[in-house]
Structures are given as structure tokens and as C-alpha cells.
């Protein structure tokens, strides 16, 4: 699940928690919304931490110093 999926889960959970007023037998819609928001936030933090780890690069070893010698031929 990528960043878009996590944000969609958070949005659907917020809609279920705050905007939907439907009584279903055996289903607590605000609780389902809170669970979806929690899973979305956990997924988003995990995705960001993995993405951040991928973007960091190990420092490259120091390049050897190249000295150029200029040879001037005299005629």
C-alpha cells in the first residue's frame, strides 16, 4: 500500500467517523472509521520511514587526487 492508499484510508475513516449517521445492526461505524484512520496513519508512517531510508545514500569514498603533469617540450 502506497502513500495514496494510506491517505485514502484516513479519508474514508474520517468520513465514517464524522459524517456518516447510519445505524447498522452489529456494526459501529464510528469505531470502524477510527480503526481505518489508525491503520492509515500507521501505514503512512511506515511508508514514510521506509521511503526516507531508501533516499539516503552512503557517503561515497573520497576520490583519489589526480595530479596532472604538464610537459612542455622546448624546440
N, C-alpha and C positions, 0 to 999 in steps of 0.2 A: 504494500500500500504506500503510495507516494504522498507528497505534501498535499496535493489536491484532494485525495481521498480522506485524509485526516481533517482537512478544513471542512469538507462536505459532511463528515460525521459530526463535527462540532455544530455545524449549522442545523442539521436535521435534529440533533439532540436539543438544541436551543428552541427550535420550533415546537418539538413535542413537549418540552417543559413549560414554556411560557405562552404559547399561542394556541395550542390545541386544548379544547374543553370537551372531550368526548369520554363518556363513561363506558368502558368495555368490561364485561364480566371476566374477572381474573387477571386483568392487565392494568397495571398502574402506569399510565402514560407519562406522568412527570418523572417517575423513577426510571423508566426506560430511557427517557430523554437525558437524565443525569448520567446514566451509565454510558450512553453513547457519547456524551460530551467528555466524560472521563477517559474513555478509550481513545477518543480523538486527540485529546491533549497528550496522553501518554505516547501515542503513535507519532505525533508531531515532534515531541521532544526527542524520541528515539531516532527519528529520521534526521532531525537537525544535527544531533550529536554524531551520527554516522557520516552525514554529508560533510560536516566540519572536519572530521578526521580524514576523509578522503582528500580534501582540498589542501591540507598541509603537506608540504614536501620536506623531506630531509634535506638539510643543507648539503649542497654539492661540495665535494672535496676541492681544496684550493687548486687552481690551475697552476701548472708549473710556469715559472718565469722563463720567457723565451728572450734571449738576447740576440739581437741581430748584429752581425759584424759587417761593417761597410768596408769593402776593399776598393781602394782607388788605385787604379793602375796608372803609373806615370809613363808617358811615352818619351 
